Amino acid sequence: MLVNLLCRFGITPPHIQGHLRQIGAVRDYETQSRLHLIHAPTLVITGTEDKLVAPRHSEMIASRIPYAKLVKVSGGSHAFFIEMSDQFNREILEFLIC
């Protein structure tokens, strides 16, 4: 495990407990069965090249929220909101203004 390797070299990640809790939450927390209860206007936005959270997850989320809008930013990675901030901001503003 990466954490063990880092610790062996005296490198202790500063927030390892937070990361471990986040992994546990992703693994254990189930919300899919309640997505249909969302009735607020909803924008689901993802990058098509996200390697950490596959775009198919965003597709599933959008498909279960009534009238959700799904936007896939072509070429966007997990941090597309930084890397492609102009396009990201345009999509957000368009969604909020409409």
N, C-alpha and C positions, 0 to 999 in steps of 0.2 A: 504494500500500500504506500502511496506517495507520502502520506503523513509520517509513517514510520521511517522512511528514507530520509526525509527532511530532519526529523528529530535526531536521527543517528549522526547527522553532521552538525548538530547543535542549532538547527534552524527551526524555530517554533513559529508557525503561522500565528499572527496575533489574535485572530478571531476564529480559531478552529471550531470551537463549540457552536458558534453561530452558523458556520457552514454545515456542520453535522446536523444541527436542528433543521436547517433548510432542506437538506437531503431527506431527512425523516418526514418532513411535512409533504414534500413532493411525493414521496412513496406512500404515505398513509392517508392523506387528506383527499376525500372524494367529493367532488362538486358536480360532476356531470349530470347526475340525476335531478339536480335542482336548477340547471341553467334555464329551463323553460319558464321558470318563475320570474325571470328578469323581464320587465316590461318597459324599462327606460331605453331611450335611444342608445344603441351600443355600437361602437366601432371596434372591430377586431383587426389589428394590423400586424403584419409579420413580414420578414424578409424571406425571399425565396431561397436564399442560400444559408439560412440559419442552421448551423450544425449542432447547437446546444438544445434548441427546442424546435423540432421538425415542424415545418409549415402545416403538415397534416393535422397537428393538434389545434392550430388556429382554425383550420377548416371545420373540424369537429365542433369546436366551441361556437363558431358563428352559425353552424347549421342547427344548433340546439337552442339558440336565443332567438325568440320571435323577431323578425324584421331586422336582425343585426346586419350591419354592413361589413363585409370582409374586403380588406385591401391587402394585396400581396405586392410588396415593393421588389421589383425585379432586380436581382443581383444583391439584394440586401442581406447582410449577415446578422448575427445576434445583436450587434450594436449599430444597426442601420440608422437608428434615430440620431446617432452622433455622426456617423460616416456620411449619411445622406440627409443631413438635417434640413436642407431646403425642401426636399420632396416630402419628408416626414411632416414638417410644419405645414406645408401646403395641404396635405391630406387631413391633418387635424383641424386646421382652420375651415376647410371646406365642410367637414363634418359638423363642426360647431355652428357655422353660419347658416347652413341649410335647414 
